[in-house]
């Protein structure tokens, strides 16, 4: 009888913890280490740090679609519920907008484009992963193109609408981070770019 009672208490405790996580957003959790003796405190802030890996881009074909680039090297830093890119992968987007012939020159003039994505972290049910509910904002950047004649340079103002339908996932076991951003549409100097491809950018990275 006593064993059954203990089992019921244990099951209730697990249910209660899960309910508290969903209701109040538990941000730390104490678990036993592999030897069963030393407690290990984990926190949703464990996802923070520097990462390096690859971005895989896929898109719907259109008349201006560039040649696919399967993997692009990327680095990012997570801090205070924000994903920071010092160099966001914009080459495919720029090529989509201006076409393959003009793209190399424009990409070089653009340089490194920074971008940041806010997120809200939470543990998964088994406390083996940290999930990120992503909140991307439009990506905006300006490219100055030298004028062939004396005077002010021409300016390209690009704005891309970015969304995220899936949660990001940080896995404790292998210290990996995976998330996807969707480039839905773009504007050039305030005007919608017609016929460009929607991009799915899947990031797969390892914590440094």
DOTORMAR-653616 format. One record per residue (C-alpha): x, y, z; residue number from 0. Coordinates in pm, 1 decimal, always signed. Each point is the difference from the previous one (the first is absolute). Example, Ala and Ser with C-alpha at 12.3 -4.5 7.8 and 13.67 -1.06 7.14 Angstrom:
! residues 2
          X          Y          Z     k
    +1230.0     -450.0     +780.0     0
     +137.0     +344.0      -66.0     1
//
This chain:
! residues 208
          X          Y          Z     k
       +0.0       +0.0       +0.0     0
     +277.4     +238.4      +87.7     1
     +176.9      -64.1     -331.7     2
     -315.9      +78.1     -191.8     3
      -41.3     +320.0     +197.2     4
     +354.2     +108.9      -84.8     5
      -58.4      -73.3     -364.8     6
     -311.9     +211.4       -0.4     7
     +183.5     +288.0     +162.9     8
     +280.7      -24.7     -255.5     9
     -240.1       +2.6     -292.2    10
     -190.6     +291.6     +147.0    11
     +325.1     +193.6      +44.8    12
      +93.6      -44.1     -363.8    13
     -342.3     +114.3     -109.0    14
      +15.7     +298.9     +230.1    15
     +341.1     +103.0     -130.6    16
     -122.1      -19.4     -358.7    17
     -306.8     +205.4      +85.4    18
     +206.6     +264.6     +176.6    19
     +231.7      +21.2     -298.5    20
     -286.6      +68.6     -236.7    21
     -182.9     +235.3     +234.1    22
     +275.7     +204.1     +159.3    23
     +300.4      -59.1     -227.5    24
     +257.5     -173.2     +219.8    25
     +344.8     +126.4      -96.3    26
     +219.1     -225.3     +217.5    27
      -14.0     -367.3      +93.4    28
     +207.4     -222.5     +229.5    29
      +76.3     -347.9     -127.0    30
     +228.0     -279.5     +118.3    31
     +325.3      -55.5     -185.5    32
      +91.3     -337.9     -147.3    33
     +144.0     -126.4     +328.8    34
     -331.9      +72.1     +170.1    35
     +158.4     +199.6     +282.1    36
      +99.9     +343.9     -122.3    37
     -291.1     +230.1      -82.4    38
      +28.5     +191.4     -326.3    39
     -183.0     +328.0      -43.7    40
     -101.0      +79.9     -355.4    41
     -143.0     +326.6     -125.1    42
     -156.9     +129.2     -320.3    43
     +299.8     +233.7      -11.9    44
     +215.2     -304.3      -81.3    45
      -89.2      +63.0     -364.4    46
     +194.1     +325.6       +9.2    47
     +346.4       +6.8     -154.3    48
     +180.3       -1.2     -334.1    49
      -80.2     -240.8     -282.9    50
     +142.8      -94.6     -338.6    51
     -147.8     -218.1     -270.7    52
     -186.6       -3.0     -328.9    53
     -306.3     +159.7     -155.4    54
     -192.1     -199.2     -260.1    55
     -214.3     +207.0     -236.8    56
     -284.4     -132.7     -211.8    57
     -242.5     +203.0     -207.9    58
     -284.7      -19.7     -250.4    59
     +118.5      +35.7     -358.4    60
      -77.6     +321.4     -186.8    61
     +140.2     +192.1     -294.2    62
     +249.1     +178.8     +224.4    63
      +91.5     -290.0     +228.9    64
     +376.0      -37.6      +49.2    65
     +187.9     -326.4      -17.3    66
      -56.7     -177.4     +335.0    67
     +275.7      +19.1     +259.1    68
      -42.8     -311.8     +216.7    69
     +207.7     +113.8     +297.9    70
     +137.1     +331.1     +119.6    71
     +233.9      +37.3     +296.2    72
     -156.9     +208.9     +275.3    73
      +76.8     +113.5     +352.0    74
     -233.5     +143.0     +259.4    75
      -16.0      +98.4     +365.1    76
     -294.2      -50.5     +234.8    77
      -29.7     +239.7     +291.2    78
     -287.4     +140.6     +204.4    79
     -272.6     -168.9     -206.5    80
     +141.5     +127.3     -330.7    81
     +178.2     -172.8     -289.3    82
     +267.4     +229.4     -145.4    83
     +145.7      -40.3     -349.3    84
     +306.8     +205.8      -87.6    85
      -27.9     -127.2     -356.6    86
     -347.8     -116.1      -97.5    87
      -15.5     -211.2     -321.5    88
     -143.9     +256.0     -242.9    89
     +178.2      -97.0     -323.0    90
     -290.6     -210.2     -127.3    91
     -250.2     +272.7      +89.5    92
     +200.4     +265.6     -184.4    93
      +40.3     -228.2     -301.7    94
     -374.0      -63.7       +4.9    95
      -64.3     +374.1      -17.0    96
     +258.8     +122.2     -251.7    97
      +66.1     -315.2     -205.0    98
     +311.8     -213.1      -38.1    99
     +179.2     +235.6     -240.7   100
       +1.3     +300.6     +233.2   101
      +13.6     -193.5     +327.1   102
     +378.8      -40.5      +51.2   103
      +64.9     +375.1      -13.2   104
     -298.4      +84.6     +222.8   105
      +89.0     -270.1     +254.4   106
     +353.4     +136.8      +27.9   107
     -131.2     +353.3      +52.8   108
     -246.5     -122.8     +263.8   109
     +272.6     -141.3     +223.3   110
      -98.9     -177.7     +321.6   111
     -367.2      +42.4      +89.8   112
      -85.0      -32.6     +369.5   113
     -333.7     -130.0     +125.7   114
     -155.9     -104.3     +329.1   115
     -296.2     -217.5      +94.7   116
     -175.6       +7.9     +334.7   117
     -116.3     -322.3     +163.8   118
     -175.2     -131.9     +310.2   119
     +166.3     -311.4     +149.6   120
     -165.8     -292.1     +179.6   121
      +91.0     -358.6      +92.4   122
     -150.3     -293.0     -183.3   123
     -196.6     -252.1     +206.0   124
     +301.0     -220.2      +68.3   125
     +239.2     +287.4      +79.6   126
     +237.2     -128.0     -268.7   127
      -47.9     +297.5     -231.3   128
      -57.4     +373.8      +11.4   129
     -261.0     +117.7     -247.9   130
       -2.2     +351.8     -142.8   131
     -317.0     +170.5     -116.9   132
     +146.0     +230.4     -264.9   133
     -118.6     +354.7      -65.7   134
     +178.9     +124.0     -313.9   135
      -44.0     +357.9     -118.1   136
      +52.9     +131.0     -355.4   137
     +359.3       -0.9     -121.3   138
      +93.7     +348.0     -121.9   139
     +328.0     +111.7     -154.4   140
     +132.8     +262.2     -240.7   141
     +253.3      -41.4     -279.6   142
     +175.4     +303.0     -147.6   143
      +93.6      -35.1     -365.3   144
     +266.2     +241.6     -129.4   145
     -133.5     +234.5     -265.7   146
     +169.0       -3.5     -338.9   147
      -16.2     +376.8       +3.5   148
      +96.9     +241.9     +275.1   149
     -263.0      +41.3     +266.6   150
     -187.1     -202.9     +257.3   151
      +19.9     -381.1      -26.2   152
     -306.9     -199.1      -93.2   153
     -162.6     -172.5     +297.1   154
     -170.9     -337.5      +15.8   155
     -224.2      -38.3     +303.9   156
      -97.2     -363.4      +49.9   157
     -262.2     -123.5     +244.7   158
      -79.4     -370.3      +35.4   159
     -295.2     -143.1     +191.1   160
     +118.6     -292.4     +212.6   161
     -211.6     -246.0     +197.3   162
      +45.1     -316.0     +207.4   163
     -264.0     -272.4      +16.6   164
     +204.1     -251.2     +201.6   165
     +175.3      +29.6     +334.3   166
     +375.7       -1.3      +25.3   167
     +151.4     -297.2     +184.4   168
     +312.7      -15.5     +215.9   169
      +89.4     -357.6      +99.3   170
     +203.5      -53.7     +317.2   171
     +152.5     -333.5     -101.3   172
     +197.2     +122.7     -299.7   173
      -18.5     +379.3      +58.2   174
     -164.8      +61.6     -336.6   175
     -233.0     +280.4     -102.5   176
     -245.2      -25.0     -288.7   177
     -258.8     +248.3     -121.9   178
     -163.4     +117.3     -322.4   179
      -78.6     +345.9     -133.6   180
     -219.4      +68.2     -301.6   181
      +64.2     +294.6     -232.8   182
     -354.2      +59.4     -123.9   183
      +36.5     +310.6     -215.6   184
     +220.0     +301.1      -66.9   185
      -21.6     +365.3      -93.7   186
     +251.7     +208.1     -192.6   187
      -16.5     +373.1      +73.5   188
     -347.7      -46.9     +141.8   189
     -141.6     -190.2     -297.7   190
      -86.8     -372.9      +19.6   191
     +233.5     -226.5     -194.2   192
     -221.3     -205.9     -228.5   193
      +70.7     -362.0      -85.7   194
     +283.8      -65.0     +245.9   195
      +26.6     -332.7     +178.7   196
     -103.8      -63.3     +356.9   197
     +302.0     -126.9     +193.1   198
      +15.7     -256.4     +279.4   199
     +324.6      +45.0     +192.4   200
      +76.7     -289.9     +234.6   201
     +280.1      +64.5     +248.8   202
     +184.5     -296.6     +151.6   203
     +276.3     +100.2     +238.7   204
     +220.2     -126.6     +280.9   205
      +82.3     +186.0     +317.9   206
     +362.5     +109.3      +18.9   207
//
